[in-house]
Amino acid sequence: MRPLHLLAAALLTVSLAGLIGFAPSALADHHETMDAAVEAEETAEAASLITTTEYQGDGGDHSFNDYLWMMIAGFLVFFMQAGFAMVEAGFTRAKNACNIIMKNLVDFSAGTIMYWAVGFAFMYGASKGGFIGTSNFFLSDAVQGENIDSWIYAEWFFQAVFAATAATIVSGAMAERTNFRGYLLYTVFITALIYPIQGHWTWNGGFLAELGFHDYAGSTVVHSVGGWAALMGAIILGPRRGKFDKEGKPRVIPGHSIVLASLGVFILWLGWFGFNPGSTLGADVSFARIAVTTNLAAAAGALAAMFFAWVKVGKPDIGLTLNGALSGLVAITAPCAVVSPLSAVIIGLIAGVLCVLFVQIVESVFKVDDPVGAFTVHGVNGVWGTLAVGLFAQDPYAKGLCEAGLFFGGGAGQLWAQVIGVAAVAAWTLITSGILFGVLKAAGVLRVSEEEEYSGLDIGEHGASAYHLDERM
């Protein structure tokens, strides 16, 4: 055989041997690849089932994503409690900082127990005449025989942190002179009765809901309730010593830490992304749009308050700017799901202006001492935001939620429903909180003594101080 033929034969032999040796391993690798692909597909399918399966008999028709978003939103709203504590502590004097923190801690703790016991039942129980709930006390409906309705637990948690917000608002307006025992008592009544009963009217198909009243996340149901109760409490309690001079002109009593107050506003702003988008009550993609309207209104409120105060007092006031952001957030809470981004900016701008105007009106005209501007931020702008639904609600955003507003071809029907809702909740809150605070004052447990107020509630009420200075320095 010629050398060339020998070389060709050798190459052929090597190639055949290689193919014979390679084929089984290649085939095995192919099968392994296919098995891995099938396994990955099955894993993905299982993951899909986790996120889309409906939990029949354990929460109704709610997916895992519904539970997840509801709880995350609730956690964000809970963190707002820290924001309120920082805002109130920062806007008040150092000698009362412990008292402020204690109240914000305890009102959530006491409010949680009361809302579990009776508040949630009054708000979301079986309706009696569209006025009050009558079932699910102590979350008793969550267990039926051997079945657990887990959705009740998710909904309760989200609604409980809302209830705590309404009670916390009141503490800011009554800061630096309220007896701690009195504070505990009125927190219990607000969380157990005042807040949940009126909440039933709107959010559990009550008579306001039947009238077409719309409050998506609580400009009225949460914030104006806190604002009206704060106003009534501040009036009955009376102003801080030295707040008004002999002629009745208000004096500035500066807070001890604008840094704490600023931190609190940023925390609240973050928490509002649970407050408003979380009110979808499930994994609805509209929460992205609601987050946008929420953010735009807050930013517009801050800028409007800053520039308006700049014109009025000659300086861009930080305290008013901070409250302007909160005012924008409160105002957009009712219409957040039914208005366009442009309307959200307009609503926020008006809220910022109202903030600056009413802080001065409340003090100079009505002679009410509200150390943190709670009534202006939550009461005035809670009303404004609720009425804004009747003006700015716009299709397709409002479709299925409420009628279009006056500015977008809907006529005055939705606006009229909003007026009725605002008036009904205001009357309920003013009357019930007025009775509550009046009784506490008559019992002598609403206000601390003049001496205790002068020395500070930290020492008088708690025997502690937030800031310990070394006397040797």
C-alpha positions as CSV (number, residue, x, y, z in Angstrom):
1,M,0.0,0.0,0.0
2,R,1.3,3.4,-0.9
3,P,2.2,5.8,1.9
4,L,-0.6,8.2,1.0
5,H,-3.1,5.4,1.3
6,L,-1.6,4.3,4.6
7,L,-2.0,7.8,5.9
8,A,-5.6,8.0,4.7
9,A,-6.4,4.6,6.3
10,A,-4.8,5.7,9.6
11,L,-6.8,9.0,9.7
12,L,-10.0,7.1,8.9
13,T,-9.3,4.6,11.6
14,V,-8.7,7.3,14.2
15,S,-11.8,9.2,13.1
16,L,-14.0,6.1,13.4
17,A,-12.5,5.3,16.8
18,G,-13.2,8.9,17.9
19,L,-16.8,8.8,16.7
20,I,-17.4,5.4,18.3
21,G,-16.0,6.8,21.6
22,F,-17.7,10.2,21.3
23,A,-21.2,9.0,20.4
24,P,-22.2,7.6,23.7
25,S,-20.8,10.6,25.7
26,A,-22.4,13.0,23.3
27,L,-25.7,11.2,23.5
28,A,-25.5,11.2,27.3
29,D,-24.7,14.9,27.3
30,H,-27.7,15.5,25.1
31,H,-30.0,13.6,27.4
32,E,-28.6,15.5,30.4
33,T,-29.2,18.8,28.7
34,M,-32.8,17.8,27.9
35,D,-33.3,16.6,31.4
36,A,-32.0,19.9,32.8
37,A,-34.3,21.9,30.5
38,V,-37.3,19.8,31.5
39,E,-36.4,20.2,35.2
40,A,-36.0,24.0,34.7
41,E,-39.4,24.2,33.0
42,E,-41.0,22.2,35.8
43,T,-39.4,24.5,38.4
44,A,-40.6,27.6,36.6
45,E,-44.1,26.1,36.4
46,A,-44.0,25.3,40.1
47,A,-42.9,28.9,40.8
48,S,-45.7,30.2,38.6
49,L,-48.2,28.1,40.6
50,I,-46.9,29.6,43.8
51,T,-47.6,33.1,42.6
52,T,-50.9,32.5,40.8
53,T,-52.7,29.7,42.6
54,E,-55.9,30.9,44.2
55,Y,-56.2,29.8,47.8
56,Q,-59.7,28.5,47.9
57,G,-60.8,27.8,51.4
58,D,-57.8,29.7,52.8
59,G,-58.3,33.3,51.8
60,G,-60.7,33.1,48.9
61,D,-59.7,34.2,45.4
62,H,-56.4,35.9,46.5
63,S,-53.1,35.0,45.0
64,F,-49.8,34.8,46.7
65,N,-48.9,38.1,45.1
66,D,-52.0,39.7,46.7
67,Y,-50.8,38.6,50.1
68,L,-47.2,39.7,49.5
69,W,-48.1,43.2,48.3
70,M,-50.7,43.7,51.0
71,M,-48.2,42.8,53.7
72,I,-45.3,44.8,52.3
73,A,-47.6,47.8,52.0
74,G,-48.7,47.3,55.6
75,F,-45.1,47.2,56.7
76,L,-44.5,50.5,55.0
77,V,-47.5,52.1,56.6
78,F,-46.3,50.8,60.0
79,F,-43.0,52.6,59.5
80,M,-45.0,55.8,59.2
81,Q,-45.4,55.6,63.0
82,A,-41.7,56.3,63.3
83,G,-42.1,59.2,60.8
84,F,-44.9,60.8,62.9
85,A,-42.8,60.4,66.1
86,M,-39.8,62.2,64.5
87,V,-41.9,65.0,63.1
88,E,-43.7,65.6,66.4
89,A,-40.5,65.4,68.4
90,G,-38.6,67.7,66.1
91,F,-41.3,70.3,66.0
92,T,-41.6,70.4,69.8
93,R,-39.2,71.2,72.6
94,A,-36.5,68.9,73.9
95,K,-38.0,68.7,77.4
96,N,-41.0,66.8,75.9
97,A,-39.2,64.5,73.5
98,C,-39.6,61.3,75.6
99,N,-43.2,62.0,76.0
100,I,-43.7,62.3,72.3
101,I,-41.9,59.1,71.6
102,M,-43.8,57.3,74.4
103,K,-47.2,58.4,73.0
104,N,-46.4,57.3,69.5
105,L,-45.3,53.9,70.8
106,V,-48.2,53.4,73.1
107,D,-50.9,54.6,70.8
108,F,-49.9,52.0,68.2
109,S,-49.7,49.3,70.9
110,A,-53.1,50.2,72.5
111,G,-54.7,50.9,69.2
112,T,-53.6,47.5,67.8
113,I,-55.3,45.6,70.7
114,M,-58.5,47.7,70.5
115,Y,-58.7,47.4,66.7
116,W,-58.3,43.6,67.0
117,A,-60.9,43.4,69.7
118,V,-63.7,45.6,68.3
119,G,-62.5,48.2,65.8
120,F,-62.1,45.9,62.8
121,A,-65.5,44.4,63.6
122,F,-67.2,47.8,63.7
123,M,-65.5,48.8,60.5
124,Y,-65.6,45.6,58.3
125,G,-68.1,43.3,60.0
126,A,-71.6,42.5,58.7
127,S,-73.3,45.8,58.1
128,K,-76.2,47.0,60.3
129,G,-78.1,49.6,58.3
130,G,-75.0,50.8,56.5
131,F,-73.8,52.4,59.8
132,I,-71.8,49.9,61.8
133,G,-70.3,46.4,61.5
134,T,-71.6,43.7,63.8
135,S,-69.4,40.6,63.4
136,N,-65.8,39.4,63.4
137,F,-64.9,40.6,66.9
138,F,-61.5,39.4,68.0
139,L,-61.0,38.2,64.3
140,S,-63.4,35.3,65.2
141,D,-64.5,34.8,61.6
142,A,-61.0,33.9,60.5
143,V,-61.5,30.3,61.7
144,Q,-64.5,28.3,60.5
145,G,-64.2,24.7,61.8
146,E,-61.0,23.3,60.4
147,N,-60.6,26.1,57.7
148,I,-58.6,29.3,58.2
149,D,-59.3,32.3,56.1
150,S,-55.8,33.8,55.9
151,W,-57.0,36.8,54.0
152,I,-58.7,38.2,57.0
153,Y,-55.4,38.3,58.8
154,A,-53.7,40.1,55.9
155,E,-56.6,42.6,55.6
156,W,-56.7,43.2,59.4
157,F,-53.0,43.9,59.5
158,F,-53.2,46.5,56.7
159,Q,-56.2,48.2,58.2
160,A,-54.8,48.2,61.8
161,V,-51.8,50.3,60.7
162,F,-54.3,52.7,59.1
163,A,-56.2,53.0,62.4
164,A,-53.0,53.8,64.3
165,T,-52.3,56.6,61.9
166,A,-55.6,58.3,62.6
167,A,-55.0,58.2,66.4
168,T,-51.4,59.4,66.0
169,I,-52.4,62.6,64.1
170,V,-54.2,63.8,67.2
171,S,-51.1,63.7,69.5
172,G,-49.3,66.4,67.5
173,A,-51.9,69.0,67.9
174,M,-52.1,68.3,71.7
175,A,-48.4,68.0,72.3
176,E,-46.5,69.4,75.3
177,R,-49.4,69.8,77.7
178,T,-51.5,66.6,77.6
179,N,-51.8,64.2,80.5
180,F,-50.5,60.8,79.6
181,R,-53.4,59.0,81.2
182,G,-55.8,61.2,79.2
183,Y,-53.9,60.4,76.1
184,L,-54.2,56.7,76.6
185,L,-57.9,57.0,77.1
186,Y,-58.7,59.1,74.1
187,T,-56.4,56.9,71.9
188,V,-58.5,53.8,72.9
189,F,-61.8,55.5,72.0
190,I,-60.6,56.9,68.7
191,T,-59.2,53.5,67.6
192,A,-62.1,51.4,68.9
193,L,-65.1,53.6,68.0
194,I,-64.7,57.0,66.4
195,Y,-62.4,55.9,63.5
196,P,-63.8,52.5,62.6
197,I,-67.5,53.4,62.7
198,Q,-67.2,56.2,60.2
199,G,-64.8,54.0,58.1
200,H,-67.6,51.5,57.8
201,W,-69.7,54.1,56.0
202,T,-67.3,54.4,53.1
203,W,-65.1,51.3,53.0
204,N,-67.5,48.5,53.8
205,G,-70.4,49.5,51.6
206,G,-72.1,51.8,54.1
207,F,-74.5,54.6,53.4
208,L,-71.7,57.0,52.1
209,A,-70.5,54.4,49.7
210,E,-74.1,53.9,48.5
211,L,-74.3,57.6,47.8
212,G,-71.2,57.4,45.5
213,F,-68.7,58.9,47.9
214,H,-65.2,58.1,46.9
215,D,-62.1,58.1,49.2
216,Y,-59.6,55.7,47.7
217,A,-57.0,55.6,50.5
218,G,-58.3,57.9,53.3
219,S,-58.0,61.7,52.9
220,T,-61.2,61.8,54.8
221,V,-61.6,58.4,56.3
222,V,-58.2,58.5,58.0
223,H,-56.6,62.0,57.8
224,S,-59.5,64.4,58.2
225,V,-60.8,62.2,61.1
226,G,-57.4,62.7,62.8
227,G,-57.5,66.4,61.8
228,W,-61.0,67.1,63.2
229,A,-60.3,65.2,66.4
230,A,-57.0,67.1,66.7
231,L,-58.7,70.4,66.3
232,M,-61.4,69.6,68.9
233,G,-58.7,68.3,71.3
234,A,-56.5,71.4,70.9
235,I,-59.5,73.7,71.5
236,I,-60.7,71.9,74.7
237,L,-57.2,71.4,76.0
238,G,-56.2,75.1,75.5
239,P,-52.9,76.5,74.3
240,R,-49.5,76.0,75.7
241,R,-48.3,78.4,78.4
242,G,-46.9,81.5,76.7
243,K,-48.1,80.7,73.2
244,F,-50.2,83.9,73.1
245,D,-49.3,87.3,74.5
246,K,-51.8,89.5,76.4
247,E,-53.2,90.9,73.1
248,G,-53.7,87.4,71.8
249,K,-51.0,87.5,69.3
250,P,-49.2,84.1,68.8
251,R,-45.6,83.7,69.8
252,V,-43.3,81.3,68.0
253,I,-42.2,78.4,70.1
254,P,-39.6,76.7,68.0
255,G,-39.1,73.0,68.0
256,H,-35.7,71.6,69.2
257,S,-34.6,69.7,66.1
258,I,-35.6,70.5,62.5
259,V,-33.3,67.6,61.5
260,L,-35.6,65.1,63.3
261,A,-38.6,66.7,61.8
262,S,-37.1,66.5,58.3
263,L,-36.2,62.8,58.8
264,G,-39.8,62.2,59.9
265,V,-41.2,63.8,56.7
266,F,-38.9,61.6,54.5
267,I,-40.0,58.5,56.4
268,L,-43.7,59.5,56.0
269,W,-43.2,60.2,52.3
270,L,-41.7,56.7,51.9
271,G,-44.5,55.2,54.0
272,W,-47.1,56.8,51.8
273,F,-46.0,54.5,49.0
274,G,-47.6,51.7,51.1
275,F,-50.5,53.9,52.2
276,N,-51.8,54.8,48.7
277,P,-50.6,52.1,46.3
278,G,-51.3,49.5,49.0
279,S,-54.9,50.5,49.0
280,T,-55.3,48.4,45.8
281,L,-55.7,45.6,48.4
282,G,-53.9,43.2,46.1
283,A,-51.4,42.9,43.4
284,D,-53.1,45.2,40.9
285,V,-50.7,46.9,38.4
286,S,-52.5,50.2,39.0
287,F,-50.3,50.6,42.1
288,A,-47.5,51.9,39.9
289,R,-49.7,54.7,38.6
290,I,-50.9,55.5,42.1
291,A,-47.3,55.7,43.3
292,V,-46.6,58.3,40.6
293,T,-49.6,60.5,41.4
294,T,-48.7,60.3,45.1
295,N,-45.1,61.3,44.5
296,L,-46.0,64.2,42.2
297,A,-48.5,65.7,44.6
298,A,-46.0,65.5,47.5
299,A,-43.3,67.2,45.4
300,A,-45.7,69.9,44.2
301,G,-46.9,70.5,47.8
302,A,-43.4,71.1,49.0
303,L,-42.5,73.5,46.2
304,A,-45.8,75.4,46.5
305,A,-45.4,75.8,50.3
306,M,-41.8,76.9,49.9
307,F,-42.4,79.5,47.3
308,F,-45.6,80.8,48.8
309,A,-43.9,81.2,52.2
310,W,-40.9,82.8,50.6
311,V,-43.2,85.5,49.1
312,K,-45.1,86.0,52.4
313,V,-42.3,86.0,55.0
314,G,-39.3,86.7,52.8
315,K,-37.5,83.4,53.4
316,P,-38.0,79.8,52.2
317,D,-39.2,78.4,55.6
318,I,-38.1,74.8,56.2
319,G,-41.0,74.0,58.6
320,L,-43.7,75.1,56.2
321,T,-42.0,73.4,53.3
322,L,-41.9,70.1,55.2
323,N,-45.6,70.4,56.1
324,G,-46.2,71.4,52.4
325,A,-44.9,68.0,51.3
326,L,-47.2,66.2,53.9
327,S,-50.1,68.4,52.8
328,G,-49.6,67.2,49.2
329,L,-49.5,63.6,50.4
330,V,-52.7,64.0,52.4
331,A,-54.5,65.7,49.6
332,I,-53.7,63.1,47.0
333,T,-54.7,60.2,49.2
334,A,-58.4,60.3,48.2
335,P,-58.0,60.9,44.4
336,C,-54.7,59.1,43.8
337,A,-56.3,56.3,41.7
338,V,-58.8,58.4,39.7
339,V,-56.7,61.4,38.5
340,S,-54.1,62.1,35.9
341,P,-50.5,63.0,36.8
342,L,-51.1,66.6,35.8
343,S,-54.1,66.8,38.0
344,A,-52.0,65.3,40.9
345,V,-49.5,68.2,40.5
346,I,-52.3,70.7,40.6
347,I,-53.9,69.1,43.7
348,G,-50.5,69.2,45.4
349,L,-49.8,72.8,44.5
350,I,-53.1,73.9,46.0
351,A,-52.4,71.8,49.1
352,G,-49.1,73.5,49.6
353,V,-50.6,77.0,49.5
354,L,-53.5,75.9,51.8
355,C,-50.8,74.7,54.3
356,V,-49.1,78.1,54.6
357,L,-52.4,80.0,54.7
358,F,-54.2,77.8,57.3
359,V,-51.2,77.5,59.7
360,Q,-51.4,81.2,60.1
361,I,-55.3,81.3,60.2
362,V,-55.5,78.6,62.8
363,E,-53.1,80.5,65.1
364,S,-53.9,84.2,64.4
365,V,-57.7,84.0,63.8
366,F,-58.9,81.0,65.7
367,K,-56.3,81.2,68.5
368,V,-55.7,77.5,68.4
369,D,-52.3,76.2,69.4
370,D,-51.3,73.3,67.1
371,P,-47.6,72.8,67.6
372,V,-47.1,70.6,64.5
373,G,-49.8,71.9,62.2
374,A,-51.8,68.7,62.4
375,F,-55.2,70.2,61.7
376,T,-53.9,72.1,58.7
377,V,-52.0,69.2,57.2
378,H,-54.5,66.4,57.9
379,G,-57.8,68.2,58.4
380,V,-57.8,71.1,55.9
381,N,-56.0,69.1,53.2
382,G,-57.9,66.0,54.0
383,V,-61.0,68.0,53.1
384,W,-59.4,69.5,50.0
385,G,-58.2,66.2,48.7
386,T,-61.6,64.6,49.1
387,L,-63.3,67.4,47.3
388,A,-60.7,67.3,44.6
389,V,-62.1,63.9,43.6
390,G,-65.3,65.7,42.5
391,L,-63.3,68.1,40.5
392,F,-60.4,66.2,38.9
393,A,-61.6,62.5,38.6
394,Q,-61.1,61.6,35.0
395,D,-61.7,58.6,32.7
396,P,-60.2,56.2,32.1
397,Y,-58.5,56.5,35.5
398,A,-61.8,56.8,37.3
399,K,-63.7,54.1,35.4
400,G,-65.2,51.6,37.7
401,L,-64.3,53.6,40.8
402,C,-66.3,56.8,40.7
403,E,-68.0,59.3,38.3
404,A,-65.9,61.8,36.3
405,G,-65.3,65.1,38.1
406,L,-66.7,68.5,37.3
407,F,-63.7,69.6,35.3
408,F,-63.8,66.5,33.1
409,G,-67.4,66.4,31.9
410,G,-68.9,64.5,34.8
411,G,-71.2,67.3,36.2
412,A,-71.6,68.1,39.8
413,G,-72.9,64.7,41.0
414,Q,-69.6,63.3,42.2
415,L,-68.7,66.6,43.8
416,W,-72.0,66.7,45.7
417,A,-71.3,63.1,47.0
418,Q,-67.9,64.3,48.2
419,V,-69.4,67.3,50.0
420,I,-71.9,65.0,51.8
421,G,-69.1,62.6,52.8
422,V,-66.9,65.4,54.1
423,A,-69.7,66.9,56.1
424,A,-70.9,63.6,57.6
425,V,-67.5,62.6,58.8
426,A,-66.7,66.0,60.1
427,A,-69.9,66.2,62.1
428,W,-69.4,62.7,63.5
429,T,-65.8,63.3,64.5
430,L,-66.3,66.7,66.0
431,I,-69.3,65.6,68.1
432,T,-67.9,62.3,69.4
433,S,-64.4,63.7,70.0
434,G,-65.9,66.8,71.6
435,I,-67.8,64.6,74.1
436,L,-64.7,62.5,74.7
437,F,-62.3,65.4,75.4
438,G,-65.0,67.2,77.4
439,V,-65.4,64.2,79.7
440,L,-61.7,63.8,80.1
441,K,-61.3,67.5,81.0
442,A,-64.1,67.4,83.5
443,A,-62.5,64.3,85.1
444,G,-59.2,66.3,85.4
445,V,-57.1,63.9,83.3
446,L,-56.7,65.9,80.1
447,R,-54.0,68.5,81.0
448,V,-50.9,68.4,83.1
449,S,-50.3,71.0,85.8
450,E,-48.7,74.3,85.0
451,E,-45.6,73.3,87.0
452,E,-45.3,70.1,85.1
453,E,-45.7,71.8,81.7
454,Y,-43.0,74.3,82.7
455,S,-40.5,71.7,83.7
456,G,-41.3,69.4,80.8
457,L,-43.4,66.3,80.4
458,D,-40.4,64.0,80.2
459,I,-39.6,64.5,83.8
460,G,-43.1,65.0,85.1
461,E,-44.8,62.2,83.3
462,H,-42.0,59.7,82.8
463,G,-39.2,60.5,85.1
464,A,-36.7,60.5,82.2
465,S,-35.0,62.9,79.8
466,A,-34.3,62.4,76.1
467,Y,-31.0,64.3,76.3
468,H,-28.6,63.8,79.3
469,L,-26.0,66.5,79.6
470,D,-22.9,65.9,81.7
471,E,-22.9,68.6,84.3
472,R,-19.2,68.4,84.6
473,M,-18.8,69.7,81.0
